[in-house]
Each structure stands twice: as C-alpha cells, then as structure tokens.
C-alpha cells in the first residue's frame, strides 16, 4: 500500500471516531409514537424502547436476516440477557475485529515493516468473523455453568420441599417456604416463577414447569410433575422428593466423573508422546553404533 492509501485509511478511521463522539454528544429526543404506545394498555415492560448499545442490537434484529443472527434464546433466558444486548455485543466485537487490524497495519510502515496489500483485508475479515462468533461461545459456556449451578441448588430446594411436606405443609405452602430460604439467583428465579403463577391464578407447579421450559432444566420439570400429582391426588411424596434430590446429585457426580475421565484421556496422549520420545533418545545412540560402528 502506498502513502495515499494509508492516508485514506487513517482519515477514514479518524472520521469514524469523530462521528461516534458526535453521535454520543448529540441530544436525543423521545420518539412520540413509542411514548404514546407505552401509555397504551397491554404493553409489557420488556417492550420498552432499547437504550444505549441495545439500539444497535435492535437494529440488527430488525435488519439482518435470520440466518446471519442466530439467537440462543434458551441460553439467554437462563442468563437473563436480552436478544438485543446479545446481538449488540456480537456486532460490536465484529466491528472491533474489522477495524483493529486495519489500524495496526497502518502503523507497520512507521516501524519499517512492509506487508503485502492483500494481507490486512484478509486479517480484518477473519478477526471480524471471530469477533462475531465469540459471544456465542461465551454465552454457551456461561449457560452450561449456570445450568449445573441451577441443578445443584435445585437438589437443595427439593430437600427443603420434602422437609416442609413432612412437617405437614400443603403443596403450595411447601414450595413457597422452601423458595424463601435461599438468597442465590436460583432461589430468586424460583420465587419469581411461583409469584408469577400466583398472580396468574395458576398452581405453583405450573410456574415451575414454565421456568423449566424457559431454562431447559429437566429436573425442574420432574419436580413440577411430582408436586402436581401430590396436589391432585394427595399422595405422600416425602420419599419421592428425597429420591429425586439424591438422583440429581448423583447425576451431577456422574457428569463430573465423565469430565474428569475425559480430561485424563486428553492428558494420556502427551504423556505417551513424551514416553516415546524418551525411548527414542535412549535407543538412538545404540542403534547408530550398531549400524555405523
């Protein structure tokens, strides 16, 4: 790239930065149609207009085709992240990945380093693609960790429900009392699900089932079925609940053992390679002396 091309890229980057600064400093005015819509009936709180970087995500949800913006809805519901926030993060990472290598390539000639003109655009496209896909991996990892924490806390919750039932509490009272014990985010989600069911005039196990479908935790759905049978048929469920809590813990233990075995298998390959290299070092001198001695 010659000096004129470098000057054009530098001027474009500076102009883009100034445009972002001016966009942030410019006064914003509320949209009259959105304001009137918020005052109308039947509008939920999650339909409020997007703010800040969420505007970028809302634009992406509206303009980008579905194939280019896959949204992990269930993982986001578990992490309580809106699709607009998630997509805004993807677009921001992609934009940084697109511009950062170009800015670095501009400074290389100042350091006396020359590269072919085709390399910086390729690197920009690759880093933009990596930046666009990075939030998906981040959300998937956090969701898996959150589901494991949810299952571990759910085992505690099931034990608490069983003890409440053993003390003579009703089905709904046992669920409410058990959910009020803890202060972690899992207990908070359980209390919110039970409260929503109460406000909607539904049974508590219906709220738990809705939460299970939202966060994709099958053990919570099983608990909802157990409590539904208890409420409908009056069956004694203390032993059933204790068995369910034990099975949840055993399932988590089996997953940990499987993960440990997988890690052990991964470690066996480097150890085997080191053993082969060590044997080769020991055998090579003797073999060379036999062949050429």
KEKE-3310 file (N, C-alpha, C; in steps of 0.2 Angstrom, whole numbers, plus 5000, padded with zeros to 4 digits):
npx = (5004:5002:5007:4996:4985:4987:4985:4971:4965:4969:4963:4949:4947:4949:4939:4928:4929:4927:4914:4907:4910:4903:4890:4887:4887:4877:4861:4847:4830:4814:4805:4789:4779:4783:4782:4768:4764:4769:4761:4749:4736:4740:4754:4769:4783:4795:4794:4799:4807:4823:4839:4855:4868:4860:4852:4859:4858:4845:4843:4850:4842:4831:4835:4845:4846:4838:4847:4859:4860:4858:4850:4853:4840:4836:4847:4850:4839:4841:4852:4847:4848:4845:4840:4843:4854:4863:4865:4870:4882:4888:4889:4897:4909:4912:4914:4925:4935:4935:4941:4952:4964:4966:4970:4981:4989:4991:5001:5012:5021:5027:5036:5045:5041:5035:5021:5011:4998:4986:4985:4981:4967:4962:4965:4957:4944:4944:4947:4935:4925:4928:4926:4913:4908:4912:4904:4894:4900:4904:4892:4886:4896:4894:4880:4880:4888:4879:4868:4872:4875:4862:4855:4862:4858:4845:4843:4845:4834:4823:4825:4822:4808:4804:4806:4797:4785:4785:4783:4770:4765:4755:4755:4757:4761:4773:4781:4782:4788:4800:4806:4809:4819:4833:4845:4851:4854:4847:4836:4830:4825:4816:4807:4802:4795:4786:4778:4774:4765:4756:4750:4744:4734:4737:4743:4756:4765:4764:4770:4783:4785:4784:4796:4805:4804:4809:4822:4827:4830:4828:4826:4819:4807:4803:4801:4790:4780:4780:4775:4763:4756:4755:4747:4735:4731:4734:4745:4758:4773:4786:4797:4798:4802:4814:4821:4822:4830:4842:4845:4847:4859:4867:4867:4874:4886:4890:4892:4903:4912:4913:4918:4930:4936:4937:4946:4957:4960:4963:4975:4983:4988:4998:5008:5011:5017:5028:5034:5037:5046:5057:5061:5065:5076:5085:5087:5092:5107:5113:5107:5113:5126:5127:5123:5132:5144)
npy = (4994:5011:5028:5036:5028:5024:5036:5038:5028:5031:5043:5039:5031:5041:5050:5041:5039:5052:5054:5045:5050:5063:5058:5052:5064:5072:5078:5068:5065:5059:5047:5050:5041:5029:5033:5036:5023:5016:5022:5016:5002:4985:4984:4976:4977:4973:4977:4990:5004:5001:5005:5014:5004:4994:4998:4996:4982:4980:4986:4977:4965:4969:4972:4963:4947:4931:4920:4925:4930:4920:4917:4911:4907:4901:4899:4913:4917:4910:4916:4928:4938:4950:4947:4958:4965:4954:4953:4966:4965:4955:4962:4973:4967:4961:4973:4979:4969:4970:4983:4985:4977:4984:4997:4993:4989:5001:5007:4999:5002:5014:5008:5002:4990:4980:4974:4963:4970:4963:4956:4963:4966:4952:4948:4957:4953:4940:4942:4949:4940:4930:4938:4941:4928:4925:4929:4919:4908:4912:4914:4901:4894:4900:4898:4884:4882:4889:4881:4869:4874:4878:4865:4860:4868:4866:4853:4855:4863:4854:4845:4854:4856:4843:4842:4852:4847:4835:4841:4844:4854:4861:4858:4870:4879:4873:4874:4888:4891:4884:4890:4903:4902:4902:4914:4915:4917:4907:4903:4915:4915:4904:4909:4920:4913:4906:4917:4923:4913:4913:4926:4925:4916:4902:4886:4882:4872:4874:4886:4882:4873:4881:4889:4878:4875:4887:4888:4876:4865:4849:4842:4851:4851:4838:4839:4848:4839:4830:4837:4841:4829:4826:4837:4835:4821:4819:4812:4804:4811:4812:4803:4801:4814:4815:4805:4810:4822:4815:4808:4819:4824:4813:4812:4824:4821:4810:4817:4825:4815:4809:4820:4822:4810:4812:4822:4816:4806:4815:4820:4808:4806:4817:4812:4799:4802:4809:4798:4790:4798:4799:4785:4784:4793:4786:4774:4778:4781:4768:4761:4768:4765:4752:4751:4759:4757)
npz = (5000:4996:5001:4999:5001:5014:5020:5017:5023:5037:5038:5036:5048:5058:5055:5057:5071:5076:5071:5080:5092:5091:5089:5101:5109:5104:5107:5112:5107:5113:5105:5098:5094:5100:5114:5116:5113:5124:5134:5132:5134:5138:5136:5139:5151:5145:5132:5131:5123:5116:5124:5124:5119:5116:5106:5094:5094:5093:5080:5072:5074:5067:5054:5050:5041:5047:5046:5048:5061:5072:5087:5103:5111:5123:5131:5133:5140:5152:5157:5158:5148:5136:5119:5111:5117:5117:5103:5100:5106:5099:5086:5090:5094:5081:5074:5080:5078:5064:5062:5070:5066:5054:5058:5065:5055:5048:5056:5054:5043:5048:5057:5049:5044:5031:5022:5012:5002:5001:5013:5025:5023:5023:5035:5043:5039:5044:5058:5061:5059:5069:5080:5079:5081:5094:5105:5105:5109:5122:5128:5127:5136:5148:5150:5151:5163:5172:5171:5177:5190:5193:5194:5205:5215:5215:5219:5233:5235:5233:5243:5254:5251:5253:5267:5272:5267:5275:5288:5287:5279:5266:5248:5240:5250:5255:5243:5243:5255:5255:5244:5249:5258:5253:5246:5234:5216:5209:5219:5219:5205:5206:5216:5209:5198:5205:5211:5199:5194:5205:5203:5191:5193:5194:5198:5209:5203:5190:5187:5190:5180:5168:5171:5170:5156:5151:5155:5152:5161:5165:5177:5185:5179:5181:5195:5195:5190:5200:5211:5206:5205:5219:5223:5216:5219:5232:5236:5246:5246:5252:5252:5238:5234:5241:5235:5222:5224:5228:5216:5207:5213:5211:5197:5194:5200:5192:5179:5183:5185:5172:5165:5172:5168:5154:5154:5159:5149:5139:5144:5143:5131:5128:5138:5133:5121:5126:5132:5121:5115:5124:5125:5112:5112:5121:5113:5101:5101:5103:5092:5081:5084:5081:5068:5061:5067)
capx = (5000:5006:5006:4989:4980:4987:4982:4964:4963:4969:4957:4943:4947:4948:4932:4923:4929:4924:4907:4905:4910:4897:4884:4886:4886:4871:4855:4842:4823:4810:4800:4782:4775:4784:4780:4761:4762:4770:4755:4743:4735:4743:4761:4773:4789:4800:4793:4801:4812:4830:4843:4862:4871:4854:4849:4862:4856:4838:4843:4852:4836:4826:4838:4849:4842:4838:4852:4865:4859:4855:4849:4852:4835:4835:4853:4849:4834:4844:4857:4843:4851:4840:4842:4846:4860:4867:4867:4874:4889:4891:4891:4902:4915:4914:4917:4932:4939:4936:4944:4958:4969:4967:4973:4988:4993:4993:5007:5018:5026:5031:5041:5049:5038:5031:5017:5008:4992:4981:4985:4977:4960:4960:4965:4952:4938:4945:4945:4928:4921:4930:4923:4905:4906:4915:4899:4890:4904:4904:4885:4886:4899:4891:4874:4882:4889:4873:4863:4875:4873:4854:4854:4865:4854:4838:4843:4844:4827:4819:4826:4818:4801:4802:4805:4791:4779:4785:4780:4763:4763:4752:4759:4759:4765:4779:4785:4784:4793:4807:4809:4810:4825:4839:4845:4855:4850:4842:4831:4826:4821:4811:4802:4798:4791:4780:4774:4770:4760:4750:4747:4741:4729:4739:4746:4764:4769:4763:4775:4789:4785:4786:4803:4809:4804:4812:4829:4829:4832:4823:4825:4814:4800:4801:4798:4783:4776:4779:4771:4756:4752:4754:4742:4729:4729:4736:4750:4763:4779:4792:4802:4799:4806:4821:4825:4823:4836:4848:4846:4850:4866:4871:4868:4880:4893:4892:4894:4909:4917:4914:4923:4937:4939:4939:4952:4963:4961:4967:4982:4987:4991:5005:5012:5013:5022:5034:5037:5040:5052:5062:5064:5069:5083:5089:5088:5095:5114:5114:5106:5118:5133:5126:5123:5138:5150)
capy = (5000:5017:5033:5039:5023:5024:5042:5037:5023:5034:5048:5036:5029:5047:5052:5037:5040:5058:5053:5041:5055:5067:5054:5052:5071:5075:5077:5064:5066:5053:5045:5051:5035:5025:5036:5035:5016:5014:5024:5012:4996:4979:4984:4974:4981:4971:4980:4997:5005:5000:5011:5013:4999:4989:5001:4993:4976:4981:4987:4970:4961:4971:4972:4957:4941:4926:4915:4929:4932:4915:4919:4906:4910:4897:4901:4920:4917:4907:4921:4935:4943:4951:4946:4965:4965:4949:4954:4972:4963:4952:4967:4977:4963:4961:4979:4980:4964:4973:4990:4985:4975:4989:5002:4991:4989:5007:5009:4995:5006:5018:5004:4999:4983:4980:4968:4964:4974:4959:4953:4966:4964:4946:4948:4960:4949:4934:4944:4951:4934:4928:4943:4940:4921:4924:4930:4913:4903:4914:4913:4894:4892:4903:4894:4877:4883:4891:4875:4865:4878:4878:4859:4858:4872:4863:4847:4858:4865:4848:4843:4858:4855:4837:4843:4856:4842:4831:4844:4845:4860:4860:4858:4877:4882:4870:4877:4895:4891:4882:4895:4909:4900:4904:4921:4915:4919:4901:4904:4921:4913:4900:4913:4924:4909:4905:4923:4924:4908:4916:4932:4922:4911:4896:4882:4883:4868:4876:4891:4878:4870:4886:4890:4873:4876:4893:4887:4870:4860:4844:4840:4855:4849:4832:4841:4850:4834:4827:4842:4841:4823:4827:4841:4832:4815:4819:4806:4806:4812:4814:4798:4803:4820:4814:4801:4815:4826:4811:4807:4825:4824:4808:4814:4829:4817:4806:4822:4827:4809:4809:4826:4820:4804:4815:4826:4811:4804:4820:4820:4802:4807:4820:4808:4794:4805:4810:4792:4788:4802:4797:4779:4786:4796:4781:4769:4780:4780:4761:4759:4771:4762:4745:4752:4763:4755)
capz = (5000:4996:5006:4998:5003:5021:5022:5016:5029:5043:5038:5037:5055:5062:5054:5060:5078:5077:5071:5086:5098:5090:5090:5108:5112:5101:5111:5109:5109:5113:5099:5101:5093:5106:5120:5116:5114:5131:5138:5130:5138:5135:5134:5144:5152:5141:5126:5131:5118:5118:5126:5123:5114:5114:5100:5089:5093:5090:5073:5069:5074:5063:5048:5047:5040:5052:5046:5050:5068:5076:5094:5108:5116:5130:5135:5135:5145:5158:5159:5158:5144:5130:5112:5108:5121:5114:5096:5100:5108:5093:5081:5092:5093:5074:5072:5083:5074:5057:5062:5074:5062:5049:5062:5066:5048:5046:5059:5052:5039:5053:5061:5044:5042:5025:5021:5005:5002:5002:5019:5030:5022:5025:5043:5045:5038:5049:5065:5062:5059:5075:5085:5078:5084:5101:5110:5105:5113:5129:5131:5128:5141:5154:5151:5154:5170:5176:5172:5183:5197:5195:5196:5211:5220:5214:5224:5240:5235:5233:5250:5258:5250:5256:5274:5273:5267:5281:5293:5287:5275:5259:5242:5238:5256:5255:5238:5244:5261:5253:5239:5253:5262:5250:5243:5227:5210:5208:5223:5216:5199:5209:5219:5204:5195:5210:5211:5193:5194:5209:5200:5185:5196:5192:5203:5209:5199:5183:5187:5190:5173:5164:5172:5167:5149:5149:5156:5149:5166:5165:5184:5187:5176:5185:5201:5194:5189:5207:5215:5203:5207:5226:5224:5213:5222:5239:5238:5250:5241:5255:5249:5231:5234:5243:5230:5217:5226:5228:5209:5205:5215:5208:5190:5194:5201:5186:5174:5185:5184:5165:5163:5174:5163:5148:5155:5160:5142:5135:5146:5142:5124:5129:5142:5129:5116:5129:5133:5115:5113:5129:5122:5105:5114:5123:5109:5095:5101:5102:5085:5077:5084:5078:5060:5058:5070)
cpx = (5004:5004:4999:4984:4981:4984:4974:4962:4963:4964:4950:4942:4946:4941:4927:4923:4926:4916:4904:4904:4904:4891:4882:4884:4880:4865:4850:4835:4819:4806:4793:4778:4776:4782:4772:4760:4764:4764:4749:4742:4739:4750:4765:4779:4794:4800:4795:4806:4819:4834:4850:4864:4865:4851:4852:4860:4849:4838:4845:4846:4831:4829:4841:4844:4843:4844:4859:4865:4856:4856:4848:4847:4835:4841:4853:4844:4836:4848:4853:4847:4846:4843:4846:4853:4865:4870:4871:4881:4892:4893:4897:4909:4917:4917:4924:4937:4940:4941:4951:4964:4971:4971:4980:4992:4995:5000:5013:5023:5030:5037:5045:5047:5034:5027:5013:5001:4986:4980:4981:4970:4958:4960:4959:4945:4938:4943:4938:4924:4922:4926:4915:4903:4908:4909:4895:4894:4904:4897:4884:4889:4896:4884:4875:4883:4883:4868:4866:4874:4866:4853:4856:4861:4847:4838:4842:4837:4822:4819:4822:4811:4799:4801:4799:4785:4779:4782:4773:4760:4760:4757:4762:4763:4772:4784:4787:4789:4800:4810:4812:4817:4831:4839:4850:4851:4845:4836:4827:4822:4815:4805:4798:4793:4785:4775:4770:4764:4754:4747:4742:4735:4731:4742:4753:4768:4769:4769:4782:4790:4787:4793:4807:4809:4808:4820:4832:4833:4827:4821:4819:4807:4798:4798:4791:4778:4774:4774:4763:4752:4751:4748:4735:4727:4731:4741:4755:4770:4786:4798:4803:4804:4813:4825:4826:4829:4842:4850:4849:4858:4870:4872:4874:4886:4895:4895:4902:4914:4918:4919:4930:4940:4941:4945:4958:4965:4965:4974:4986:4991:4998:5010:5015:5018:5028:5038:5041:5047:5058:5065:5068:5076:5087:5091:5093:5103:5116:5113:5111:5124:5132:5126:5129:5145:5154)
cpy = (5006:5022:5036:5034:5023:5030:5042:5033:5027:5040:5045:5034:5035:5049:5048:5038:5047:5058:5050:5046:5060:5064:5053:5058:5074:5073:5073:5066:5060:5053:5046:5045:5030:5027:5035:5028:5014:5016:5020:5006:4990:4979:4982:4978:4979:4973:4987:4998:5004:5006:5009:5008:4994:4992:4997:4986:4975:4982:4981:4966:4963:4971:4966:4951:4936:4922:4919:4931:4926:4917:4913:4908:4907:4899:4908:4921:4914:4913:4928:4940:4944:4950:4953:4966:4960:4951:4961:4970:4959:4957:4971:4973:4962:4967:4981:4975:4967:4979:4989:4982:4980:4995:5000:4991:4995:5009:5005:4998:5011:5014:5000:4992:4984:4974:4969:4967:4970:4956:4956:4965:4957:4945:4951:4956:4943:4936:4946:4945:4930:4932:4942:4933:4921:4925:4923:4908:4905:4913:4905:4891:4894:4899:4887:4877:4885:4885:4870:4868:4877:4871:4857:4862:4869:4857:4849:4860:4860:4845:4847:4857:4848:4838:4847:4851:4837:4834:4846:4850:4857:4860:4865:4880:4879:4873:4884:4895:4889:4887:4902:4908:4903:4911:4921:4916:4913:4902:4910:4919:4909:4904:4917:4919:4907:4911:4924:4919:4910:4921:4930:4918:4904:4892:4883:4879:4870:4882:4887:4875:4875:4888:4885:4873:4882:4892:4881:4865:4855:4842:4845:4853:4843:4834:4844:4845:4830:4831:4842:4835:4823:4832:4839:4826:4814:4814:4809:4806:4813:4809:4800:4809:4819:4809:4805:4819:4821:4809:4813:4825:4819:4809:4819:4826:4813:4811:4824:4821:4809:4814:4825:4815:4807:4819:4821:4808:4809:4821:4814:4803:4811:4815:4802:4796:4806:4804:4789:4792:4800:4790:4780:4789:4791:4776:4771:4779:4773:4759:4762:4768:4755:4746:4755:4761:4750)
cpz = (5000:5001:5005:5002:5011:5024:5022:5022:5036:5044:5039:5045:5059:5061:5057:5068:5080:5076:5077:5091:5097:5091:5097:5111:5110:5106:5108:5112:5109:5107:5102:5100:5099:5112:5121:5117:5121:5136:5137:5134:5134:5133:5140:5145:5147:5134:5126:5126:5121:5119:5125:5117:5112:5107:5094:5088:5091:5082:5069:5069:5069:5055:5045:5046:5046:5052:5048:5057:5072:5084:5098:5113:5123:5134:5137:5140:5152:5161:5160:5154:5138:5124:5109:5111:5118:5107:5096:5102:5102:5087:5083:5092:5086:5072:5074:5079:5067:5057:5065:5070:5057:5052:5063:5060:5046:5050:5058:5048:5043:5056:5056:5042:5036:5024:5015:5007:5003:5009:5024:5029:5024:5032:5046:5045:5043:5056:5066:5062:5066:5081:5085:5081:5091:5106:5111:5110:5121:5132:5132:5134:5148:5155:5154:5161:5174:5177:5177:5190:5199:5197:5203:5217:5220:5219:5231:5241:5236:5240:5255:5257:5253:5264:5276:5272:5273:5287:5293:5282:5269:5254:5240:5244:5256:5249:5240:5250:5259:5248:5243:5257:5259:5247:5236:5222:5208:5212:5221:5210:5201:5212:5214:5200:5199:5210:5205:5192:5199:5206:5194:5187:5194:5198:5203:5204:5192:5182:5186:5183:5168:5165:5169:5160:5147:5150:5154:5155:5167:5172:5187:5185:5179:5192:5201:5193:5196:5211:5212:5205:5215:5227:5222:5217:5229:5241:5242:5246:5245:5252:5242:5230:5236:5238:5224:5218:5226:5220:5206:5206:5212:5200:5189:5195:5195:5180:5176:5184:5176:5162:5166:5170:5157:5148:5155:5153:5138:5137:5145:5135:5125:5133:5137:5124:5120:5131:5127:5113:5118:5127:5116:5107:5117:5118:5103:5095:5100:5095:5080:5077:5081:5070:5057:5062:5067)
residu = (UNK:UNK:UNK:UNK:UNK:UNK:UNK:UNK:UNK:UNK:UNK:UNK:UNK:UNK:UNK:UNK:UNK:UNK:UNK:UNK:UNK:UNK:UNK:UNK:UNK:UNK:UNK:UNK:UNK:UNK:UNK:UNK:UNK:UNK:UNK:UNK:UNK:UNK:UNK:UNK:UNK:UNK:UNK:UNK:UNK:UNK:UNK:UNK:UNK:UNK:UNK:UNK:UNK:UNK:UNK:UNK:UNK:UNK:UNK:UNK:UNK:UNK:UNK:UNK:UNK:UNK:UNK:UNK:UNK:UNK:UNK:UNK:UNK:UNK:UNK:UNK:UNK:UNK:UNK:UNK:UNK:UNK:UNK:UNK:UNK:UNK:UNK:UNK:UNK:UNK:UNK:UNK:UNK:UNK:UNK:UNK:UNK:UNK:UNK:UNK:UNK:UNK:UNK:UNK:UNK:UNK:UNK:UNK:UNK:UNK:UNK:UNK:UNK:UNK:UNK:UNK:UNK:UNK:UNK:UNK:UNK:UNK:UNK:UNK:UNK:UNK:UNK:UNK:UNK:UNK:UNK:UNK:UNK:UNK:UNK:UNK:UNK:UNK:UNK:UNK:UNK:UNK:UNK:UNK:UNK:UNK:UNK:UNK:UNK:UNK:UNK:UNK:UNK:UNK:UNK:UNK:UNK:UNK:UNK:UNK:UNK:UNK:UNK:UNK:UNK:UNK:UNK:UNK:UNK:UNK:UNK:UNK:UNK:UNK:UNK:UNK:UNK:UNK:UNK:UNK:UNK:UNK:UNK:UNK:UNK:UNK:UNK:UNK:UNK:UNK:UNK:UNK:UNK:UNK:UNK:UNK:UNK:UNK:UNK:UNK:UNK:UNK:UNK:UNK:UNK:UNK:UNK:UNK:UNK:UNK:UNK:UNK:UNK:UNK:UNK:UNK:UNK:UNK:UNK:UNK:UNK:UNK:UNK:UNK:UNK:UNK:UNK:UNK:UNK:UNK:UNK:UNK:UNK:UNK:UNK:UNK:UNK:UNK:UNK:UNK:UNK:UNK:UNK:UNK:UNK:UNK:UNK:UNK:UNK:UNK:UNK:UNK:UNK:UNK:UNK:UNK:UNK:UNK:UNK:UNK:UNK:UNK:UNK:UNK:UNK:UNK:UNK:UNK:UNK:UNK:UNK:UNK:UNK:UNK:UNK:UNK:UNK:UNK:UNK:UNK:UNK:UNK:UNK:UNK:UNK:UNK:UNK:UNK:UNK:UNK:UNK:UNK:UNK)
# end
